[in-house]
C-alpha cells in the first residue's frame, strides 16, 4: 500500500511541476507576444489560455505541493 501511495505521490508531483513550469513559461512568453503576428485561426486558443493560465498555474502549483507533501509523508 505504501509503495502505491509513494508512486502516486511522485506522479502527482511530476504532473504538478510540469504544469507549473509550462504555465509560468506561457505567461512569460505571452507578455512579449505580438497578437497581430498570431494567425487568426489560433487567436481563440490564445485568448482562452490567456484567460485561464492563472487558474491552471494555481492548480498545477497546488498539485506539485500536494505531491511533494505526500512524498515527504511516505
N, C-alpha and C positions, 0 to 999 in steps of 0.2 A: 504493500500500500504506500509506504513512504517513498519508494523509488518512483511510483507513478505520479505522486504529488510533486516530487522533485523535478521529474521530466516535464510535467505540465507547467510548473512554475518557470522553468527555463524557456519553454516555448512562448509563454506569455511575455516574459521579459524581452525576448528577442523581437517578437512582433511589436511590442510597445516601443522598443528602441528604434526599430526601422521606421515605424510611423512617425516618431518624434523627429528623427533626423530628416526624413523626406519632407515633412511639412515645414520644418524650420528652413530647409533649403528652398522650398517653394515660396515661402513668404519672403525670404531674402531676394530671390530672383524676381518676384513679382513687383518689388519696389523699383527695379530698374527696367522692367518690361515696357516696351512701347506698343500700346494696344493697336495703333494704326498699322503695325507690321504683322500682326497676327491675322491669319486668314479668317474670313467671315464665318466659315463653317466651324471653326474652333472656338469662336468667341463665346457661345453659350456655355461650353465646358469651362473655359477660363473664368467666366463670371461666377459659375456655380462653385468652383473650387475657391475662388477669392472670397466668396461669401461664407463658405463652410470650413475654410482652412484652420481658423482659430479653434473651432469646436473639435475638429479631428486632431489637432495638436494637443488639446487638453485631454481628450480621451486616450490618445497614444501615450502621453506622459503618465497618466494615471495607470495604464496597463503596465508600463515599464516599472513604475514604483511598486505596484502590486506584485508583479513577478519577482522583483528583487527582494521584496519583503518575504515572500513565500520561500524563496531560495535560502534566505538567511534563517528562516524558522525551521527548515527541514534539515 
